[in-house]
Amino acid sequence: MMDVPTANQSQTPYQPWADQNGWFPASPQGPSCNPLPGFQHLSLSSPSDQRPLYNHLQASNQGCQSHAYHSTPYSNCADQQQIIPDAHVSSMVAAASQGRNIPPCSLPLTMEGMQPCKLQQMPFYPPHNPHQAISPPFQPSYTHHSSPNGPQSPHQNHLPISSPSFGQCANQSQPCMPQHAFERANVESSAGYTHNHASPTSPIQQQPQWTLAAHSRGAINEFVPNAAAPDRNIMPQSPNSESRYGLDPELLPSVVKVIAEDRAEWEGKVFVSEPFSRLPPLATTSCIVEDRGNASPLAIRSASYCVPCEGQTALLSRLPLGALLTPLAKQNAGEKPLPVCKESEFVMGCGCCGASMCPVMGWQDCGQRFYCPFCGKLSEVPWQHYQPTKGVEGVRVDKDKRPELSMGSYEILNSQQGEPAALLLAIDVSASALRGGHLEFATQQILTLLTSLKREDGDALSDVRVGLMTYDSRIHLYDLSPALSRPHMLVITETEDLQLPVREGLLVSLKDCIDSIDSVLQLIPQFSPECDDCSGVPMELPVKAGLAVLQALSCPGKLLIFHTAPLIEMRHTNSSSGFFGSNKPKSIFQPSDLALSLAKECVSQGCSVHLFVLSQQDVGGAWPGHIPYLTGGALHTYGHLQGELDRERFTTDLKGIVETDTGYKAELRIFVSKDLRVSGCYGLFIPGPSPSQVAMATLDWRTTLAVELAHTRALDETRGVAIQAVLSYSTQTGERRTRVHTLTLRCSRHLQDAFRQYQAQTLLTFYCKKIYCAVLERPLQELREELQTEVTEALASYRKHCCSASVSAGQLVLPQYLRALPVYINSLRKSEVLLPGLRSSVHQRLQQRCQVLSMDTCSTSTHFYPLLLPVPLSLDSSSSPNPEEALRCCAASLEPRGLYLVHAPLALLLWVGTQVPACTLVELFNTSCFSSLPSGETKLPVLENPLSISVRSLINTLNSLAPCARKLLVVKQGDTCEETLQRHLVEDKSPNGGASYADFLYHLHVNSVRLLQ
């Protein structure tokens, strides 16, 4: 574990690492101590193939420095990229034999002309492993495994790492190693690690070097960091960016580079999705998917596209087996629409397990029977759907004419017809709501939206049934029957056992009741408060009333609640950070029994709850978001709708909720090959008795779930693996449909094949959903430790079982498509949910958990690694900021003369440097003075110049990608609100205490090496 020191460490005095909230609360006493010696200068050379090589060093004439940076290299071999130092410090061996304390040391000092140094000891911390204790001393061993791709090239590209030296110069009696000895050590030895435990006689051990896996898809391509360019103008590293071990963050594996490489390969191109296909493009890459028998990765994205045949092999990888399901995923522009077939016409699926027909079914007896890979049984084909087979493979002659036989995704139009979905509005008219002064605006926006729906002839929502009710401590229903001259109000005072006085007229077609709704909405702001609501109004009251209306009329729908009164506190909540550092937070994340019971009723009825809290209220009442999010709805909070920004956000959210295509009364069934089972399902829903069956009130095209798989027996390598997601749901008009997605994957007995088919973004999304669901039952500290342990053990497993013989014990090795995994995992570990900050309320943490749990892979990866976009200061009419030119999320990417947009699904920030030219400020903000620049939530003025037009256009584009409306936050350099920006600079140390990316990667490597000893 990384956050808490272990007892079996060196006795040299040192500042202990921080508790669960971080690593380093304060600098160690005495001179700065770093386990890596330092280089000061690099000289680059190129081999005959004109690729830059980083394997030539020049001696440094500098003395020992306490804070010198070093650079991290990449070099390519057959299947991995390496970050490798060029030599050892052989003189350290003699020092250790004399009983000197020697810090862990992976890199040599450039010794010529340097003063001798007094070395300090640096403690090492093993990874948390609940099953096995790691006994000291730490002795990494070499692993020799032949590469499946053959021997590595002898001309590997090495870039040396320069690092901080150990501390102040002292002890002149011990000379340092000369330069010629340093070069000789580089030739004679491949890697070294020097570490001293509590005993002064502990053996000299080998220091980890740094190696990263190759990024190329099949080919061996050079991976040279952008930061290596000598002419790049980079700001000095921020203290939050600095590595305790001297690693240069700019030269570590880059998420930005990985995404850019994938876009360069797939952007605008066609990915053919066929059975046993290769890795798809990343979720952040937009491309056209052609379905040739395999579901689109937008609908099903597997954690690994090559599944180990043996269960023991899968456990050995330490990486999860599973998939991400987005049943109602939108198709990209340019793709063919999903084929729809009638229930009476399509070939029925397996009669034994219930799986739907798909291209994976194997035909036998000339097409009379088919083999189901999900249960392993044979089913007869009804005579009316029989067609003969042809060829050796036994393919039906009508395969190309039937979507269920030839496509990975299709939809079935069922013969049964259900009730159309309704739109039910519940408005708070309590005393506090009427005094707030915002009901007039809210009712006006509701009326505007309903009027626009009525005018859109032919749209599914143009004829939606609408109901209206108001409430305080009582319920006011409205009979909107068109036969009445004016609406009738029905007051229900007995709210414990709701009994509806009438049923007819409570839900009426929009075109028949728009005038009645208009008259009621205009009168609502003029109501007189009939009772004092100082004690608050329970949010469950309008939910019960709305649910009763839908149940009485047997229809699904959306319940929109506009609430203002104080929320009654159903149970005690604690907002202190210390509370989240204990084992008690799981009680906060758990919904109350009443909320859970109501949510289950809503799911059964197909009712989603969308709650608009129109008053700014923080902790003090029970968090009202449990019921909305468990039913497929959401929670939206505003500050009395007085400001223009809140009003715009309210309007956008309201329109998005009403107009989003939604599936009601959804039932999801998951089928997997008979030798696998579904061991878990994670997402925003109420768990049922079986993880392979999920019931949801509603879902839309963003709703994504994660399923975890486990072996029951060995897989057949020739058959592969099949995963099928079958979603039954009702549309807005009441049509009952079934959407089927089937994905087929390869199997392999080789562990390396599985590692090569994982993607970092998919693993991040899977881990996020699993961990965020586990916070209901387990302490946060334990979850962070488990997450780190799993990744550490996965790196150790890959190192042990998949590396070639030439990889030494000191080299960090990452699978080629998991280069970005460490920075993603570190961002997840220090997120607001798992590592709460001092300035985040309990409500904010609960809100963020639910918002992130419902995200798809693209939004999740952007949430944990936001886009940092530079804004050009001079633009003409033909140029604009490019979202594809993102920078690394660290303070070092920000220059005082620059403007930068930070885009995450839940936040949008504009950072303004102190040295931005006055003319730029005038063009964008209509002010030339930096000090008078508005800070915080702001709306950019509408100015007619290229810069203003381009920036506002980019903001509109980014807002269209977000799941909810956001307010632009302007952050001035040096301003107090800069902490908000620091939370999104995920490569730096977090304000909450989370480690920087460089330090986290270093310790992942060290701990993975220790596991092998």
C-alpha positions, 0 to 999 in steps of 0.5 A, a space after each residue: 500500500 502506498 498511503 500508510 508506511 509499514 512497520 518493517 522499515 529502516 530505522 533512520 529518522 524520516 518524516 512519515 508519509 501521510 495518512 489516507 489523504 496523501 503521501 507527503 504532508 511535509 518535507 523530510 527533515 534535513 537535506 532533500 533525499 532522493 533515491 535516484 542519482 542525477 544527470 545534468 545534461 543529455 546529448 542526443 544522437 541518431 542511428 543509421 535509420 534516422 530515428 533519434 536515440 537517447 543513449 549518449 551521455 555527457 559528464 556533468 561538471 555540476 556538484 551535488 544538487 538537492 533538486 535537479 530534474 531528470 528525464 525519462 526515456 522511451 525505447 522500443 523492443 519487440 513488444 515493449 517500450 523501455 525507460 532505461 538508465 545507462 549504467 550503475 554506480 558500482 562504487 556504491 557496492 564498496 560503500 555498502 560493504 563498509 556499512 554505509 547507509 545507501 538510498 535506493 538508487 536506479 541511476 548513476 551519478 555523472 561523477 567527473 568533477 563532482 564533490 563527494 556526497 553524504 548519502 541518506 537513507 530512503 525507506 521503501 514501502 511494500 505494496 499492500 497484500 492482504 494474502 501474503 507478507 513480503 519479508 525484507 530485505 528487498 531483493 529483485 531478481 532477474 527474470 528470463 523469458 523468451 519473447 514470443 516474437 523472437 529475440 529483441 533487436 540489439 539496437 534498442 533505443 535508450 534515453 538516460 534518466 537524470 535525477 536529483 542527487 541525494 543531498 548536501 555535499 559532505 564527507 570528502 574522504 569518500 571519492 566518487 566514481 570517475 566517468 570512465 568507470 561509469 561508462 564501463 559499468 554501463 557496458 558490463 551490467 544491465 540494471 542495478 538497484 541499491 537498497 539498504 534496510 534496517 541492517 547496515 549489512 544488508 546486501 546490495 540489491 538491484 535498482 529498478 530501471 524504467 521500461 514502457 511497452 510499445 504503443 504500435 499496433 503490430 509494428 515497432 514504432 519509435 515513441 519519442 516524447 514531445 517534451 524532448 524537443 530542446 526548443 520548447 518553451 516550458 515553464 519551470 515545474 510547479 511544486 505540485 508537478 515535481 517528483 520526489 524521485 526526480 522523474 520528469 513528468 513531461 517524459 512519462 507515458 502521456 494520455 494525450 499522446 496515446 489518444 492522438 496516436 489513436 485518432 491519427 490511425 482511426 479518425 474518420 475511417 471505418 472499423 470493421 467489427 466482425 467475429 474475433 476482430 482486433 482491438 477497436 479504436 479508443 472510445 475518445 476516437 470518432 470513427 465509423 463502425 461497420 457491423 459484420 457480425 460483431 456488435 459495435 464497441 459503442 454498445 459492448 466494449 470488452 475489457 480484453 479482446 482475447 480471453 484466457 482459456 484457463 481460469 488460473 491464467 485469468 487469475 494470474 493476469 490480475 486484470 478483470 475479465 468483463 465488458 462495458 454495456 451501453 444498450 441504447 448507444 447512439 450510432 455515429 454519423 455515417 453509420 447504417 441505422 440499426 435494423 429492425 425486424 418483426 417478432 413474427 418474422 425473425 428466427 427465434 433464439 434458444 428455447 433452453 436458456 432464452 438467448 436471442 438468435 445471433 451469428 454465433 449460433 452453429 447450424 446442424 442437420 442441414 439447418 434443422 437445429 442450431 447449437 447455442 454457445 450460451 448453454 451448449 444445447 441444441 434447439 429445433 428450428 420451427 418449420 415456418 423459419 426453416 432454411 437449408 444450409 450451404 457450404 462446409 461451414 453450414 451457413 444458412 442460405 438466407 443469412 445475408 437477408 436476416 439481421 439476426 443471422 448476420 449482424 451483431 446488433 439488431 432490434 426486434 419489434 414485439 407484437 405486444 403494445 404497452 401504454 405510452 409514457 407520460 410526463 408528470 410535473 410536480 411543483 413546490 408551492 410551499 411558503 419558501 417557494 412562493 417567497 423565493 421569487 423564482 416560480 414565475 421563471 420556472 413555470 414560464 420555462 415549463 410552458 415554453 418547453 411544452 408549447 415547443 413540443 406541441 408544435 413539432 408535429 410527427 415527433 413522439 413527444 408531440 402527443 405525449 400525455 401530461 399531468 400537473 400537480 402542486 404540493 406543500 404539506 398536501 398534494 394538489 392534483 389537477 383535472 385537465 380534461 378538455 371537456 371541462 371549461 377550466 381545470 379543477 384542483 383536487 386537494 389530498 390532505 391525507 398523505 400517509 395513504 394516498 387515495 386518488 379521488 379521480 383518474 380521468 383527466 390526471 394525464 391528458 394528451 398535450 395537444 388537448 390540455 396545453 391551454 389548461 396547463 397554461 392557465 394553471 402555470 400562470 396562476 401558480 406564482 400568485 398562490 398564497 401560502 396556506 401553511 408554514 413550511 419551516 419544518 420542511 417538506 419531505 421529498 418523498 411526498 411528491 414521489 409517492 403522489 406521482 407514482 400513485 398517478 402512474 400506477 392508477 393509469 398503468 403507464 410509465 413516465 418521467 416525474 419532474 419535481 421542482 422543489 424549493 422547501 428545506 429538505 427534512 433530515 431523514 438521518 444524520 450526515 457528517 460533512 467533516 473530512 475526518 469522517 470520510 477517513 474512517 470506516 463510516 462513509 459507507 453509511 452515507 452512500 447507502 440510501 435509506 430504507 424508505 428511499 430504497 423502497 420507493 425507488 423499487 416501486 418506481 423501477 417496477 412502474 417504469 417511472 424515472 424521477 428528475 429532481 430540480 432543487 431550486 434553492 441553494 441548500 447544502 448539508 443539513 437535510 438528507 441527500 435527495 439524490 438517491 431516488 432520482 439516480 436509482 430510477 434513471 433520473 438525476 438531481 439538479 441544484 440551482 441558486 434560486 434561479 436569480 442569476 442569468 447563468 443558473 437560468 440558462 442551465 435550468 432551461 438547458 437541463 429541462 429541455 434535455 431531460 424531456 427531449 432525450 430518447 428514453 427506454 422505459 420499464 427496461 429489463 437487461 439480460 446478459 448471456 455469456 459462453 457456457 464456460 463462463 458466468 456473470 459474477 458481478 454487474 455494476 452501475 446505477 441500478 438496484 441490484 437483483 438476485 442475479 447479476 445477469 439480470 438487471 431491471 431499470 425504470 428508465 435508461 438512455 443512450 448514455 447509460 452504461 453498465 459494467 459486467 464482470 465475468 469468471 471461468 466455470 471451466 476451461 474455454 475451447 480455444 477454437 470456439 472463442 467467447 460470446 457475450 450477448 446483451 438483450 434489452 427489453 424496453 418500451 418506447 415513448 409511444 408504448 412500443 415494446 422492443 428488444 435490442 440484441 447486441 452480441 460480441 465474439 472474442 478470441 481465446 488463447 492459452 498464452 497470457 501475453 495475448 490477453 495482456 496485449 488486448 486490454 485498453 486503459 480507458 476500458 479498464 479505467 471505466 470498469 474499475 470506476 464502476 466497480 469501486 464506486 459501487 463498492 463504497 456502499 459496503 466497504 471503507 474508502 481506504 480499503 478500496 484505494 489500497 485494493 485498487 493499487 494492489 491489483 494494478 501492482 500485481 498486474 504489472 508484476 505478472 506481466 513482467 514475470 510471464 510476458 517479458 523477454 529475456 533481455 528485460 532486466 529486473 530493474 525495468 518497468 514494463 507496461 503492456 503496449 495499450 496500457 501505457 496510460 493506465 497508471 495515470 488513470 488509476 492514480 486519478 481514480 484513487 484521488 478522486 473526490 469520491 475515494 479521497 474526499 477533499 476538505 472543501 467538498 461537502 458530503 452532497 457534492 461527493 454523493 452527487 459526483 459518485 452517481 454522475 460518474 457511475 452513469 457515464 460511458 467510457 468516453 465521458 469517464 476517461 475525460 472525467 479522470 483526465 480532462 482536456 487541457 486546450 490552449 487557446 490561440 491568442 491571435 485568430 483569423 476567421 479561418 482558424 479556431 482552437 482545436 480540441 485535438 491539440 490538448 496538453 498534459 494535465 499538469 501545471 507545467 503546461 500552463 504559461 502566464 501568457 496563455 489562455 487555456 480551456 479545461 473540459 471535463 464532463 462535469 466542469 468547464 474552466 477558462 484559465 487566464 495567465 497574468 501576462 496575457 496581452 491586454 489586447 487579448 483581454 479586450 477581444 475576449 472579455 471586453 476589458 484590458 485590465 487583468 485585475 478587473 477581469 471577472 473571476 468565478 462563474 462567468 458568461 463571456 460577452 458576445 463580441 464580434 471578433 475572431 477570438 471571441 467567436 472561436 472561443 464561444 463556438 468551442 465552448 458550445 461544442 464542448 457543452 454539447 458533449 457534456 451529460 448536463 449543463 455547465 457554467 463556465 468558470 474563469 480562473 485567474 492565475 494566482 486567484 483563490 479559486 485556482 484550487 478548482 483548477 488544481 483538482 483537474 490537473 491530475 498529473 500533479 499532486 492533488 489539493 486533497 493530498 493525492 500523489 503526483 503521477 510521476 511518484 505513483 508510477 515510480 511506486 507502482 514499479 518498485 512495488 511490482 518488482 518487490 512482489 517477484 522477490 
